[in-house]
């Protein structure tokens, strides 16, 4: 119960996390590949580095939070 309260307090209604923003910005094939990578066992750091090389600044902690559904948008991919 306590952690649920903390999670609720840390989320900003009406916003999305960086991963969700990147997913929205990608074309269909790249979006599908990122979704596949997020659902795989690729390291968050590897995904973050690849996104950064593509011009989408994103850190591994952001990837991990999104995967767990603990990000601002609360969407697990």
Order of alpha helices (4+ residues) and beta strands (2+ residues): alpha-alpha-alpha-alpha-alpha
